[in-house]
Amino acid sequence: MSSLNEVQRDALAWNKGPALVLAGAGSGKTRVIVERIVNLIEEHRVEPRRILALTFTNRAAKEMKERVESRLSGQSIATWLGTFHSFGLYILRREMERLGRPKAFTIVDDTDQLSLLKRLIKEMPAGFVKVSPRDALSWISNMKSELEMPDFDAPADDQEEMAFRELWTKYHTILEQSSAVDFDDLLVLPAKLFLEHPEVVEKYRGWYEYVLVDEYQDTNRAQYIIARELSGEDGNIFVVGDEDQSIYSWRGADIRNILDFERDFPGAHIFRLEQNYRSTESILNAANAVVANNVERLGKTLWTDNKGGEKVGFYLAENGDDEAQYIVDSIRKQNYSLKDTAILYRTNGQSRTIEEAFMRAGLHYSVVGGIRFYSRKEVKDVLCYLRLLVNPADDEALRRIINVPARGIGGVTLSKLSDSAQAMQKPLLDALRETEDDPSYGPKLRKTISEFVEWIDELHWDVESCSVEEIVEKVLEGTNFREYLEKSDEKDFRTRLEVIDEFVSSCANYDEKKEGSLSEFLQELSLMSDTDGLEPDSPSVTFMTCHSAKGLEFQHVFLIGFEEGLMPHAISMDEDSAVEEERRLCYVAMTRACKTLMLTAAESRMLYGEWKQREISRFFHEIPSDIVQSDTRRQAKAARKTVPMPSGKSEANEGEYALGTRVRHAKFGRGVVMYTSGSGKKLKARIRFETGMSRQFMVQMAPIEILEK
């Protein structure tokens, strides 16, 4: 306790009732949670198994567990410490049957979801507009995270929503028929259990006397319900968060959860951790100055004993290539340690020019958020075989591998089998069984299908008696998968074989460490995230989005593309609340830096296949001039006067975008203006595209071309 600051000690001394710890960036929030658990166990004699600690990433959970056990002299503890999703999975493994669904289920990842939605959209009846699979998935996910369902009795707002409603029904029907759940279900279904089955929530309340929640500002409605119901009437809940780091509304996070904590939990006490242990005074003052412009705040001001430090740098490049070369030259000139350096950007697409510059310079780098190991095609193929062995009703897994490697069961046959399965209202694998005596299939095809089904059935019985590694080897041998890789891609087959060998090694490692079932192995793989494989000691510069960087820190940070339309992003400019979230994202990115922070922007940049003139981010002009390098600050002021409007167009007026004006958007294609609002730089236009989708844009920022009135 003596090594903690006064506010941290006060927070730990709070033993009963609800408490909110407002922990600013770099203020030691992880330490507070760790010490809270240790304090409950050592000082208050709470049994470790009575403590439940929930966080958001596997990385954070692993770090917390290691630190708690280290503080307790290395002893393993029975405290449940993990992510919300893993806790949801823990509940569903035990309680799923109360919802009328089997305990044996598989988890579909985002790739599986998109594949399913693409197929469903392709099969949509005539009369429905074609929508984007990603838009449909986002609509479904946002609805579920709020614990809502479409109101099928009320008229839809437009044709797009009609299509989304149809897809909602078909999507969930297939998931239930396949005994499958998606990531949202890992939160939604436990929340539903707690709300609809009092005996279930009472059981788990009896297990957990103390509930701790990390990153509370990132909770959605379902996570809020889980935390609230588990804490019970005593409200013995201890949450840590920072409203200034709430950056996930696009995936359902609700900042109101943290802003309304005192209302939701009467008698709650608030502790403010405002001392920052990470960044220099210059970096911290710059970040504070930016986020202070937000309205939706509980309010705090970070400070540090780490006085002074280098001023925040700014470089205005001629274009994206110049920006990339400047970063390479800076790292070399300053002799920055590669492993201590990060390049942050708003969108993944911004990494291309930086990657090319690093490759030319021979500098090592690693990209977080690229193709994950377990998302590679060859690994996904093997995983789908494993999913089918665990859950024979998993139609999506069977669709993927029924002809991988090729065995003569093509698209026409698969379509016919799908129709049969639908008519029988049975899984697709059962439809394959029925072909044995069906003369409409040729004798050669019947033999192929029969052999495939028999092989799957034999492997299914081996699942209980074999290790995960043994099952995987049986799949690889039974399909001649390694030979298939050698023949399918002459240029890249060695790498793909290495990937499969590495996958087998990961299975062996799982068997050695855990000895869990194949079903548990698959479920745990599904919970892995982009940053789980991040190696902090790897001798390479880390490339990642600002969102992915949350929770991490680096000695040296380059925050690139500091321009209107990127930071803040163009899609956020028509709503004040969205701009506030972009400002919080900027704050998060800036506070990842410990020693140096360099902001870069470009006068022009290639966007949507065209060169666009750029304008420096409004967030830059919110930073006091005495915090920024003086010479680059003057450069920025000059640039603000000379850089044209971002789209290269003169200031727009309502007349150009009158009702019925035909336009073309670089991403969404041709459309018609439905109506406009605002004027000048703030002119907004609602456009309905030929796909039936409608969107609103800030005209000055969007890549829109007027075709005709």
Buried (B, 14 or more C-beta within 10 A) or exposed (E): EEEBEEBBBBBBEBBEBBBBBBBBBBBBBBBBBBBBBBBBBEEEEBEBEBBBBBBBBBBBBBBBBEBBBEBBEEEEBEBBBBBBBBBBBBBBBBBBEBBEBEEEBBBBBEBBBBBBBBBBBEEBEEEBBBBBBEBBBBBBBBBBBBBEEBEEEEEBEBBBBBBBBBBBEBBBEBBBBBBBBBBBBBBBBBBBBBBEBEEBBEEBBEEBBBBBBBBBBBBBBBBBBBBBBBBBEEBBBBBBBBBBBBBBBBBBBBBBBBBEBBEBBEEBBEBBBBBBBBBBBBBBBBBBBBBBEBEBBBEBEBBBEBEEBBBBBBBBBEBBBBBBBBBBEBBEEEEBEBBBBBBBBBEBEBBEBBBBBBEEBEBEBBBBBEEBBBBBEBBBBBBBBBBBBBBBBBBBBBBBBBBBBEBEBEEEBBEBBBEBBEEEEBBBBBBBBBBEEEEEBEEEBBEBBBEBBEBBEEBBEEBEEBBBBBBBBBBBEBBEBBEBBBEBBEEEBEEBBEBBEEBBEBBBEBBEEEEBEBBBBBBBBBBBBBBBEBEEEEEBBBBBBBBBBBBBBBBBBBBBBBBBBBBBBBBBBBEEEBBBBBBBBBBBBBBBBBBBBBBBBBBBBBBEEEEBBBBBBBBBEBBEEEBBBEEBBEBBEEBEEEBBBBBEBEEBEBEBBEEEBBBBBEEBEBBBBBEBEBEEBEBBBBBBBEBBBBBBBBBBBBBBEBEEE
